Amino acid sequence: MTSKAEARYIRVSPQKARLVVDLIRGQQADAARVTLRNTNKRIAPTVLKVLESAIANAVDRNEETDVDRLFVSEAYVHDGPRMKRVRPAPMGRAYRYQRRLAHIVVKVTEKEAEE
């Protein structure tokens, strides 16, 4: 059983968020939590909240879910819409720049019991 959680319109560039999300892909859920708590990036607490939400969704869907057997099966970041802004420039000109947004998705799956 796979459970998903996503955070949309997060105010960080997708490139920076992918650096953190790539660290937890394929890890056990508890190991991913530890990794995110010790990662020194501004987006790490947000990714941790998304991971914990995915774990809570898995437990909420099925009461028999063993949290110790959950692992991060998929984790990815999509581009969100861009906010276009204008910065004043010399001699009455204006420079345009874009503030990027990201959509973060984390899916957790329970490992099959080994006989």
N, C-alpha and C positions, 0 to 999 in steps of 0.2 A: 504494500500500500504506500502510495506516494502522497505527501502533503506539501503544499506550496504556500509561500508567503511572499508578498512583494511590497516594496515601498516605492511610490511613484513621486515624481517631481522633486527629487532631492537636489538641493542646491550645491552640487559638486560636479566637476567635469567627469564624464564617463571614463576617461582615460585614467584618472586618479583612483576612481572607485574600483576599476578592474584590477589594479595592483593589489588591493586588499582582498577582493573576492577570489582572485586566483590562488591565494594562500590557503583557503579552506576547502576548495573543491576536492571531493573524494575523501575527505577526512571523516573520522568518527565525530559525532555531534559534540561530545565532551571535549575532545581534542581541539575541535574548531573553536569552541568557546574560549578555551585557554589561549589559543593562538590570537584570537581577536582582542582579548583583554590585554595581551602583552604587545600588541602592535601599536607602534607610535605614529598613527596617522589620524587625521581629523575625522575621517569617514568610518573608522573602525567601530565606534560605539553604535552607529546607525546600522551597520551590517550585523552587529551582534544582536540588536533588537529584532531585525528581520529573521535571523536564525532562530532566536528564541520563540518568535511568533510561529515559525514553521513547525518547531518541536511541539508547541502548545496545540497547534492545529492537528498534528498527528495524534496526540493523546486525546483530544476532544472528539475526533472522528471515531476512534476505536479505543475503548477502555483497556483492552488487553495489550496495548502497544508497550513494548519494552523499550524505555528511553535509552538504555545502555546499548541496544543494538541498532540505533538509528545512525545513519551516516548521510553526509551531504552528497546527494546523487547528482544534482545540477546546481550551479550557481553562475549567474551571468548578469551583465549590466547592459542595458539598452540606452541609446540616446533619447533624451526627452526633447521637448521643444526648446528653442533657443530664445532668450530674451535679448532683443536688440536694443542697445543703448548708445548714447552719443556723449563723447567727451569733448569739452571745449579745447580748441587748438589755437596756436598763435595766428594773429592777423585775421581774426574773425572766422576762421575755418572751424570745422568740426570733424573729429575722427570717430568713426563707428566701430563698435566692438560688440562681442556677443558674450552673454553670460549663459553658460551651458547648464542643462539639467539632466539628471539621470534617473532611470527606472532600475531598481535593484530587485532581482528575483532569486530566491533560494528555495530549493526543493530537497526534502529529506525523505529517505526510504529506509524501511526496516530490513536489515540483512536476514537472509533465510537461515533458519536453524540448521546447524550441521549435525548430521547423524554420526 
